[in-house]
Amino acid sequence: MTRPRSHIAPSDLAGTYHCVQRCVRRAFLCGIDGYSGRNYEHRKTWVETRIRLVAECFAVEIHAYAIMSNHLHLVLGIDPATVSAWDDEAVAARWVRLFPPREDSEAAVEHKCMRLLADPSRLDLVRRRLGSLSWFMRCLVEPIARRANREDGCKGRFWEGRFKCQ
């Protein structure tokens, strides 16, 4: 019987998890598509770059990952208690790094950080999210899906539902 993810990976407990995220509609994450002949190997760099960025921002340690032709494996350790040790400025800076302002300037980044620091309830929510496995996976895969769909010239789902976790 399927168990809810909240029972497998409680949001308030540290743990090590194996997460799998699969593509849909015969979409290729990387490699050469034998059917169309297109080469998607460059997407591996996208995924590796995104893994590094998200791992630096979250309270997570990447133990291993494998980027396959149509899915992604991650073995990671997450510790929500680590986030509580970060000061408010560090939390705001990490969040703004994940979700930068549309205007690409130092002033806009600083303004967004200051707005976040001025709202304690929002900052507390962001702090909890930076220690969450689900938010880690969301921040990892969503930009990859958007970029791949843009490259493929299509809309809709790129990933098969939510990630599997054990």
N, C-alpha and C positions, 0 to 999 in steps of 0.2 A: 504494500500500500504506500502511496506517496505521502511523504511528510512535508508539512509547511516549512519553508525556508527559515522562518522565525524559530523553529524548533531545531533545525540543523545548525544554523549560525545565529545564535542570539546576539542582538545588537549591543548588549552591554558586557559581553564576555570575550576575552582574547581567545584566538584559536588559529589553527592552520587548516586551510581549505584547498581543495582541488576544484577549480571552476572551469566549466566548458561552455563556450558560446559558439553556436553553429549558424552558418549562413542558410538562406532560403533560396528558392527559385533557381536552383542550379548556379547560384552566384559563386564566383570565385573570389576568395580572399587573397590568395597569392598562387603563383605557379602558372603553368600554361594550360589553357582550356583546350582539350583535345577536340572538342566539338567545333568551336569557332576559330581555334588557332591563335587567339589573343593571348598575349603575355601579361600577367598580372603580378609579376615578381616584384615590381617597384612598391607594391602595397605593403610588403613585409617591412620596409623602412618606415612607412606610416605607423604601423602597429608598434614597432619597437620604440619609436620616438614618443608615441602617446603613452606607452607603458612607463617609460622613464619619467615623463612629466607628471602623470597621475600618481605614481609611486612617491615622488618627491613631495607632493602636496598632501597626501593622505597618511594616516598612521598605519602604514602597511609596509611589509617587507616582501619583496618578490624573491621566492626561492628558486623557481624555475618557470619557464614558459616554452610553449611550442606553437608555432604558427604553421598550420597545415593548409592544404589547398582550400578547404571549405569550412574550417573551424579553428578555434583558438583554445589552447589549454593554458591554465595558470595555476601554479601552486604558490600560495601566498599565506603569510601570517599577518593577522590584523590584531591590533591592540587598542581598543577604544580608550583605555586609561591614559595612554600617551598623549592624547589630544588635550586632556585636562591639565597637563603640565605646560602646555604652550600658553604664552601670554596672548592677550587679545590682538595685539598688532600682528603677531605671527599667524594667527588664525585668519584674520582679514587679508593679509598679504597672500596666503596660500589660496584662499577662495577666489580672490581677484585674479590670481595667476591662472586658475582653472577657467574662470568666466570673465575674461577681460572686457573692458568697455568697448563699445563700437568705435569710438574715436581712439586712434592709436597714438596717444601722447602720454607723457609722464604725468602731466597735470590731470588728465582724465582718470588715470590709474589711482593717483593720490586722492582725488575727489571721491571715487568709488570706495576706497578704503575708509576714508573719513566718514562717509555716510553709513557704512557698515558698523564702524566703531561707535557711532552715535546712537545706534539702535541695539540695546542689550539683548532684547528678546530674539531678534534676528541673528545676532552674533552667537547666542546660545544654540539656536537651531543649526547654524553653519558648523559650529563646533561638533555637535552630535553627528552631522552628516560626514564630516572628515574622519570619523571613526567607524563609519558604516561600510560593510562589505557591499551591500546593494548599491549605495551611492558611488562607491569605487568603480564597480562594473559599469554603471550607467555613464559615468564620466569618461570611462575608457572607450566604450564601444559606440556611443552615439555619434561623436564627431567622425569616426571612421566610416560609419554607415552613411552619413550625409555626404562625405567626400566621395565614397565609392558610387553612390547613386548619381551624384553629379557627373562623375567620370563616365558612368554607363549610360547616362542620358535617360534615366528612369526615375519613377517615384515609388513610394511604398516601402515595405519592410526589406531590410537587408539581412537582419539577424532573425533567427527562429525564436520568437518569444523571448522570455527572460533566460538568464544563464542557469545552467545546472550546477549544483554544488554538492560536494560531499566532504 
